Each structure stands twice: as structure tokens, then as C-alpha cells.
Amino acid sequence: MRVLALQLDNFRSYESAEVEFGPGVTTLVGRNGFGKTNVVEAMRYLSTLSSHRVATDAPLIRAGADAATVRARVEKAGRSLMVEVTLRAGGASNSARIGTTTVRPREVLGVLRTVIFSPEDLELVKGDPGARRRFMDELCVALQPRLAGDLADYDKILRQRVSMLKTAKNARGDLTVLDIWDEKLAHTGARIVVARRRAVAALAPWVSAAYADVAPGHGECRLEYVCSFAAQPGMDEQTVEEELLAALRAKRAQEIERGVTLSGPHRDDLQIWLGDLPAKGYASHGESWSCALALRLGSYDLLTRDDGPDAHPDGEPVLILDDVFAELDAGRRAALARRLTHASQVFITAAVAEDVPADLTGAVVQVEPGHLIPAPADPAS
């Protein structure tokens, strides 16, 4: 899989821009603030319908514009396919197309698969559980695109249930309607928990191997799914659903008093261990970077595998390294560079070309404010 061409209209700093890409490594070079990260952010958005930098779509639309469009020509399974998403301001619904066919935005998920490593990934180790839940959910959707529907449904159910809890505090008598929302939340939540556990179990050995590669001699990196209710590893969906429903009912009085839902996948976490200690709070800065890098490289390796139950017919995803080489020491740079030599397509952003290891030769796109200028990797050649 690779991106053949990208077109941006009113996306971030670009009024209009279009660029073609080849296989292998492409480095986007430009001064900070010139818009190089905006380019890879657009690819990431097509892949996940979300940004790795901001929580909402509004900042992605160019100031003064009513809408922004990201369009890419993608090569997958030996054929070329156009995918497009239009983001609209003011609360209007986004729209999407695959080829000439209009589809719901979430139907584009899976057309382009990406794995991105960026400075924001340090939050996966040091930050709040929300960042790790998003990481798990993106991996689940990459492995199983239909789960995007369950995640969207769960979010709607959760909001409705929270609304019911807040009104129930002042209500008297029949709580039958809340019972119905409990059942809906438990049913959808169980599918998410089982999918996350399966994804984490599949990812764990790849992360362990990647950490050993980028931080040799620094112990073992392990992953553990931490559930907010009594659902144990190996439980099927029906049993997890029963456990979640029991937890909701047991905590109902407490939830009504506080106006929050205390059990469910929105309360779960991914625990990252270095040896016998949790990485959060104990890992050094360098070890935290290595953990974050191992999570992304492990995801890439898992999604690239061509055998087993998680094998994907479209082959390896596109790998994006957003302004990370300047953050890594020489050893981690070298370890990362070794892993990229055989990748089908890699995009790297850098303020100066010298930040990128010399081994990663390839095409260069010079980024100027509002413009993308392809250039040969070596002007002397």
C-alpha cells in the first residue's frame, strides 16, 4: 500500500496544494511553522478520521474557509483508488467519497492504513489513559474496520446514559429507561473490550521485540490491558457483557449521585511495564521515548505481517515519522533507520535534512508556506 498523490484544499495552512509521491522514503523538509506536519496530518486523517495533534476537526479547516478537503490516490492490492474526505465548519456533517461514489465518512476507514510516530506519542507513556485508549481503538479499527461503528455507537450510548444519570438524581420512581441504556452500553462495550484485548495480545510480542531493538539492555517492555470491571482475559463477549452489566447495576446509586458512568471501556487503560515497574512514573525520558517508539514500531510490524489471523490482504501500511529524529539520540536514530530500509513507503518530516540519518536516502519535498516543491534527494546527482 502507498500514497501515489495527495491534494489539499483549505486544509490547515494550504489554500490549495497537490503533490505526487513515489515508493520508499520521502522526506518533507521545511522550517518549523511552514506546514510540513500538516501534510502528513492530512494522510493520517484519511486513515483514521482524526488528527494526531488536535481533538476536533475545526482547527484543520483553513481560517476563513467553510470547508476543507483532503484527497489522495492510493495504490492497494495492485490497483489505484481515489479517497476523499471533506470537513465542514459550523457543525455541518462531513462527507466522503471513494472513487466517484459518495459514502459515509467512516466507510473510508481501511482504504488507507497508516502508522504514525510523532512527538505527541510521549503521551502514550507519560499521559492520561485517554491517549492509550485512543491508541488501542485506532489499532483495533486498523485490524477490524467494522469496529469503528461500535466505537461510534458506544460514544452515543454513553452520552445518553450520562444524561439519564444526571436527570435520575432528581427523579423519583421508575428507572426502567436507565435499565435499557445499561443493557445497550454493556452489549456494545463488551465487543470493544474483547476487541481491545485481542489487539493488545497480538501487539504485545511485537512491542517487546521492538523495544529490545531500540533500547538493548534496558529490560523488557510488556503490555497489560487493565479493565475497569471484573472482566478477565479469555472471556467471550457474552460473559464480558454480563460482567459489565453487573458492574453498572452494582454502582448505580454511586453513579446517579456523581452523574458519571464508572465502568466500561471508556474507563479502561493500557498498562506499559518496564520489567516489574510501570513505565509511567518510573521510566526515564529516554526509556519513555523508547516505549513510545516500540508501540508504534510494534503496530507497524503487526499490521505488516502476511500470515496468521491478523494478516491484512493490502500489505503493509504507510509509515509516517513526524519530526521525531531531532528528539532521538544517535543510538535510537540508528535503530529506527535500520527498520525502515525495506519499508514500502515512509514519510519523514524534518526541519533540516541533517536530522535524518544518511541511510534513509530518497525523495525530498521542500515545504514553503502554502507550497510543496518536489526536489531530487541529492541535488548533485
C-alpha positions as CSV (number, residue, x, y, z in Angstrom):
1,M,0.0,0.0,0.0
2,R,1.2,3.5,-0.7
3,V,0.0,7.1,-1.4
4,L,0.5,8.0,-5.0
5,A,-0.7,11.6,-4.8
6,L,-2.2,14.0,-2.3
7,Q,-4.3,17.1,-2.8
8,L,-5.3,19.6,-0.1
9,D,-7.9,22.3,-0.4
10,N,-8.2,24.8,2.5
11,F,-6.6,22.2,4.9
12,R,-4.7,23.9,7.7
13,S,-2.2,26.3,6.1
14,Y,-2.8,25.2,2.5
15,E,-5.3,27.0,0.3
16,S,-4.5,24.6,-2.5
17,A,-1.7,22.1,-2.9
18,E,-1.0,18.9,-4.8
19,V,2.0,16.6,-4.8
20,E,2.8,13.1,-6.1
21,F,4.9,10.5,-4.2
22,G,7.0,7.5,-5.2
23,P,7.8,4.4,-3.2
24,G,10.4,4.2,-0.4
25,V,11.4,7.2,1.7
26,T,10.1,10.7,1.1
27,T,11.4,13.5,3.4
28,L,9.4,16.7,3.8
29,V,11.9,19.4,4.8
30,G,10.8,22.8,6.0
31,R,11.3,25.3,8.8
32,N,9.0,25.0,11.8
33,G,5.6,26.6,11.1
34,F,5.9,26.1,7.3
35,G,3.4,23.3,7.1
36,K,5.3,20.0,6.8
37,T,3.4,18.3,9.6
38,N,0.1,19.5,8.0
39,V,0.8,17.2,5.0
40,V,1.3,14.0,7.0
41,E,-1.6,15.0,9.3
42,A,-3.8,15.1,6.2
43,M,-2.8,11.5,5.3
44,R,-3.4,10.4,8.9
45,Y,-6.8,12.0,8.8
46,L,-7.8,10.0,5.7
47,S,-6.6,6.9,7.6
48,T,-8.3,7.4,10.9
49,L,-10.8,10.3,10.5
50,S,-8.9,12.1,13.3
51,S,-5.8,14.2,13.8
52,H,-2.8,13.1,15.9
53,R,-2.4,16.7,17.1
54,V,-5.9,18.1,17.9
55,A,-9.1,16.6,19.3
56,T,-11.6,18.2,16.9
57,D,-11.8,19.0,13.2
58,A,-12.3,22.7,13.5
59,P,-8.5,23.6,13.6
60,L,-8.0,21.6,10.4
61,I,-10.1,24.0,8.3
62,R,-8.2,26.9,7.0
63,A,-9.1,30.2,8.6
64,G,-11.9,31.9,6.8
65,A,-13.0,28.8,4.8
66,D,-16.3,26.9,5.2
67,A,-14.8,23.5,4.4
68,A,-11.5,21.6,3.8
69,T,-10.9,18.7,1.5
70,V,-8.2,16.0,1.7
71,R,-8.0,13.8,-1.4
72,A,-5.5,11.0,-2.1
73,R,-4.8,8.5,-4.8
74,V,-3.9,5.2,-3.1
75,E,-2.4,2.1,-4.5
76,K,-3.6,-1.1,-2.8
77,A,-3.9,-4.7,-3.9
78,G,-2.4,-3.7,-7.2
79,R,-5.0,-1.1,-8.2
80,S,-5.3,2.7,-7.8
81,L,-8.2,4.1,-5.8
82,M,-9.2,7.7,-5.0
83,V,-10.4,8.5,-1.5
84,E,-11.6,11.9,-0.3
85,V,-13.0,13.5,2.9
86,T,-14.5,17.0,3.2
87,L,-14.6,18.6,6.6
88,R,-17.2,21.2,7.2
89,A,-17.2,24.1,9.7
90,G,-20.1,25.2,11.9
91,G,-21.3,21.8,13.0
92,A,-22.3,20.6,9.5
93,S,-21.7,17.0,8.7
94,N,-18.5,15.9,7.0
95,S,-18.8,13.9,3.7
96,A,-16.6,11.4,1.9
97,R,-16.1,9.7,-1.5
98,I,-14.4,6.5,-2.7
99,G,-13.8,6.9,-6.4
100,T,-16.9,8.7,-7.6
101,T,-19.2,7.1,-5.0
102,T,-20.4,9.1,-2.1
103,V,-20.1,7.2,1.2
104,R,-20.4,7.8,4.9
105,P,-17.1,9.1,6.3
106,R,-16.4,6.0,8.3
107,E,-16.6,3.8,5.2
108,V,-13.3,5.2,4.1
109,L,-11.6,3.6,7.1
110,G,-9.3,0.9,5.8
111,V,-8.8,2.3,2.3
112,L,-5.5,4.0,3.5
113,R,-3.7,2.5,6.5
114,T,-1.0,4.4,8.3
115,V,1.2,4.1,11.4
116,I,2.5,7.4,12.7
117,F,5.2,8.2,15.2
118,S,5.3,11.8,16.5
119,P,6.4,13.9,19.5
120,E,2.8,13.6,20.8
121,D,3.4,9.9,21.3
122,L,5.3,10.6,24.5
123,E,1.8,11.0,26.0
124,L,1.2,7.3,25.4
125,V,3.7,6.6,28.2
126,K,3.5,9.7,30.4
127,G,0.0,11.0,29.8
128,D,-3.6,10.2,30.9
129,P,-5.4,6.9,30.0
130,G,-7.3,8.7,27.2
131,A,-4.3,8.7,24.9
132,R,-3.7,5.0,25.4
133,R,-7.4,4.2,24.8
134,R,-7.3,6.1,21.5
135,F,-4.1,4.2,20.6
136,M,-5.9,0.8,21.2
137,D,-9.0,1.9,19.4
138,E,-7.1,3.0,16.3
139,L,-5.2,-0.3,16.3
140,C,-8.5,-2.2,16.6
141,V,-10.0,-0.3,13.7
142,A,-6.9,-0.9,11.6
143,L,-7.2,-4.7,12.3
144,Q,-11.0,-4.7,12.1
145,P,-12.5,-1.6,10.4
146,R,-16.1,-2.5,11.3
147,L,-15.3,-1.8,15.0
148,A,-15.4,1.9,14.1
149,G,-19.2,1.6,14.1
150,D,-19.2,0.0,17.6
151,L,-17.0,2.8,18.9
152,A,-19.2,5.5,17.5
153,D,-22.3,3.7,18.9
154,Y,-20.7,3.3,22.3
155,D,-19.9,7.0,22.5
156,K,-23.5,7.9,21.7
157,I,-24.9,5.4,24.2
158,L,-22.5,6.6,26.9
159,R,-23.5,10.3,26.4
160,Q,-27.2,9.4,26.6
161,R,-26.7,7.3,29.7
162,V,-24.8,10.1,31.5
163,S,-27.7,12.4,30.6
164,M,-30.1,9.9,32.2
165,L,-28.0,9.6,35.3
166,K,-28.0,13.4,35.8
167,T,-31.8,13.6,35.5
168,A,-32.3,10.4,37.6
169,K,-30.8,12.2,40.7
170,N,-33.8,14.5,40.8
171,A,-36.3,11.9,39.6
172,R,-38.4,9.5,41.6
173,G,-39.8,6.1,40.9
174,D,-39.3,4.1,37.8
175,L,-35.8,3.7,36.4
176,T,-36.7,1.3,33.7
177,V,-35.4,3.5,30.9
178,L,-32.0,3.5,32.6
179,D,-32.1,-0.3,32.7
180,I,-32.4,-0.2,28.9
181,W,-29.4,2.1,28.5
182,D,-27.4,-0.2,30.8
183,E,-28.1,-3.1,28.5
184,K,-27.2,-1.2,25.4
185,L,-23.9,0.0,26.9
186,A,-23.0,-3.4,28.2
187,H,-23.7,-5.1,24.9
188,T,-21.6,-2.6,22.8
189,G,-19.0,-2.2,25.4
190,A,-18.3,-5.9,25.6
191,R,-17.5,-6.0,21.9
192,I,-15.0,-3.2,22.4
193,V,-13.3,-4.8,25.4
194,V,-12.9,-8.1,23.7
195,A,-11.5,-6.5,20.5
196,R,-9.1,-4.4,22.5
197,R,-7.9,-7.5,24.5
198,R,-7.3,-9.4,21.3
199,A,-5.4,-6.4,19.7
200,V,-3.2,-5.9,22.8
201,A,-2.4,-9.7,22.9
202,A,-1.5,-9.7,19.2
203,L,0.6,-6.5,19.6
204,A,2.5,-7.4,22.8
205,P,5.2,-9.7,21.3
206,W,5.9,-7.2,18.5
207,V,6.3,-4.3,21.1
208,S,8.6,-6.4,23.2
209,A,10.8,-7.2,20.2
210,A,10.8,-3.6,19.0
211,Y,11.8,-2.3,22.5
212,A,14.7,-4.8,22.6
213,D,15.9,-3.5,19.3
214,V,15.7,0.2,20.0
215,A,16.8,0.0,23.7
216,P,19.0,-3.1,24.0
217,G,20.0,-3.9,27.6
218,H,17.2,-1.8,29.1
219,G,14.9,-4.6,30.2
220,E,11.6,-5.9,28.8
221,C,8.6,-3.9,27.7
222,R,5.3,-5.6,28.4
223,L,1.7,-4.6,27.9
224,E,-1.3,-5.3,30.1
225,Y,-5.0,-4.4,29.4
226,V,-6.5,-3.0,32.6
227,C,-10.3,-3.4,32.8
228,S,-12.5,-1.2,35.0
229,F,-14.8,-4.1,35.9
230,A,-14.4,-7.8,36.6
231,A,-13.8,-9.0,33.1
232,Q,-10.9,-11.4,32.9
233,P,-8.7,-12.3,29.9
234,G,-10.2,-15.0,27.8
235,M,-13.8,-14.2,28.5
236,D,-16.1,-14.2,25.5
237,E,-18.4,-11.3,24.6
238,Q,-21.4,-12.6,26.3
239,T,-19.6,-13.1,29.6
240,V,-17.9,-9.7,29.4
241,E,-21.4,-8.2,28.7
242,E,-22.8,-9.9,31.8
243,E,-19.9,-8.7,34.0
244,L,-20.2,-5.1,32.7
245,L,-24.0,-5.1,33.3
246,A,-23.5,-6.4,36.8
247,A,-20.9,-3.6,37.5
248,L,-23.3,-0.9,36.2
249,R,-26.1,-2.2,38.4
250,A,-23.9,-2.6,41.5
251,K,-22.6,1.1,41.2
252,R,-25.9,2.6,40.1
253,A,-26.5,4.6,43.3
254,Q,-23.0,6.0,43.2
255,E,-23.3,6.8,39.5
256,I,-26.5,8.6,40.0
257,E,-25.0,10.7,42.8
258,R,-22.0,11.6,40.8
259,G,-23.6,11.8,37.3
260,V,-20.9,9.6,35.6
261,T,-20.6,6.1,34.3
262,L,-17.9,4.4,36.4
263,S,-17.5,1.1,34.5
264,G,-16.9,0.3,30.8
265,P,-14.2,0.6,28.1
266,H,-14.1,4.4,28.5
267,R,-12.6,3.8,31.9
268,D,-10.1,1.1,30.9
269,D,-6.4,1.6,30.4
270,L,-3.3,0.1,28.7
271,Q,-0.6,-0.6,31.3
272,I,3.0,-0.4,29.9
273,W,5.6,-2.2,32.0
274,L,9.4,-2.0,32.0
275,G,10.5,-5.0,33.9
276,D,8.5,-5.1,37.1
277,L,7.8,-1.3,37.2
278,P,5.1,0.7,35.3
279,A,6.7,2.9,32.7
280,K,4.5,5.8,33.7
281,G,6.2,7.5,36.7
282,Y,9.3,5.3,36.6
283,A,10.8,5.4,33.1
284,S,13.5,7.9,32.3
285,H,12.9,10.3,29.4
286,G,15.0,8.1,27.1
287,E,13.1,5.0,28.2
288,S,9.8,6.7,27.7
289,W,10.8,7.6,24.1
290,S,11.8,4.0,23.5
291,C,8.5,2.7,24.8
292,A,6.5,5.1,22.6
293,L,8.7,4.2,19.6
294,A,8.2,0.4,20.4
295,L,4.4,0.9,20.5
296,R,4.4,2.4,17.0
297,L,7.0,0.1,15.5
298,G,5.2,-2.9,17.0
299,S,1.9,-1.7,15.5
300,Y,3.7,-1.4,12.1
301,D,5.1,-4.9,12.4
302,L,1.8,-6.3,13.4
303,L,-0.1,-4.6,10.6
304,T,2.6,-5.6,8.1
305,R,2.6,-9.4,8.9
306,D,1.5,-11.5,6.0
307,D,0.4,-14.6,7.9
308,G,-1.8,-15.6,10.9
309,P,-5.2,-14.3,11.9
310,D,-4.2,-10.6,11.8
311,A,-2.7,-10.7,8.3
312,H,-4.1,-8.0,6.0
313,P,-4.6,-8.5,2.3
314,D,-3.5,-5.0,1.5
315,G,0.0,-5.5,2.8
316,E,2.0,-3.1,5.0
317,P,0.7,0.3,6.0
318,V,2.3,3.6,5.2
319,L,4.7,4.7,7.9
320,I,4.9,8.3,9.0
321,L,7.6,9.8,11.2
322,D,6.6,13.3,12.1
323,D,9.5,15.4,13.4
324,V,11.0,12.7,15.6
325,F,14.6,12.3,14.6
326,A,15.6,15.5,16.3
327,E,14.2,14.1,19.6
328,L,16.1,10.8,19.4
329,D,19.7,10.1,20.4
330,A,22.2,8.6,17.9
331,G,21.5,5.0,19.0
332,R,17.8,5.2,18.7
333,R,18.1,7.0,15.4
334,A,20.3,4.2,14.0
335,A,17.9,1.5,15.3
336,L,14.9,3.2,13.8
337,A,16.7,3.8,10.5
338,R,17.6,0.1,10.3
339,R,14.0,-0.8,10.5
340,L,13.0,1.4,7.6
341,T,15.3,0.2,4.9
342,H,12.8,-2.3,3.5
343,A,9.5,-0.4,4.1
344,S,7.3,0.1,1.1
345,Q,6.6,3.8,1.8
346,V,7.8,6.1,4.6
347,F,7.2,9.8,5.1
348,I,9.6,11.8,7.3
349,T,9.2,15.4,8.3
350,A,12.3,17.3,9.4
351,A,13.2,21.0,10.0
352,V,16.6,20.3,8.5
353,A,17.7,17.4,6.2
354,E,20.7,16.7,8.5
355,D,18.3,15.4,11.2
356,V,17.5,12.4,9.1
357,P,20.1,9.6,9.1
358,A,22.1,9.4,5.9
359,D,21.0,5.8,5.4
360,L,17.5,7.0,4.6
361,T,18.0,8.4,1.2
362,G,15.0,9.0,-1.0
363,A,12.9,11.8,-2.5
364,V,12.7,15.2,-0.9
365,V,9.8,17.6,-0.9
366,Q,10.7,21.2,0.1
367,V,8.0,22.8,2.1
368,E,7.4,26.5,1.8
369,P,4.4,28.4,3.3
370,G,1.4,27.2,1.3
371,H,3.6,25.3,-1.3
372,L,5.1,21.8,-1.8
373,I,8.1,21.7,-4.1
374,P,9.4,18.3,-5.1
375,A,13.2,18.1,-5.4
376,P,15.7,15.4,-6.0
377,A,17.1,13.7,-2.9
378,D,20.6,14.7,-3.9
379,P,20.9,17.9,-6.0
380,A,24.4,16.9,-7.0
381,S,23.2,13.7,-8.6
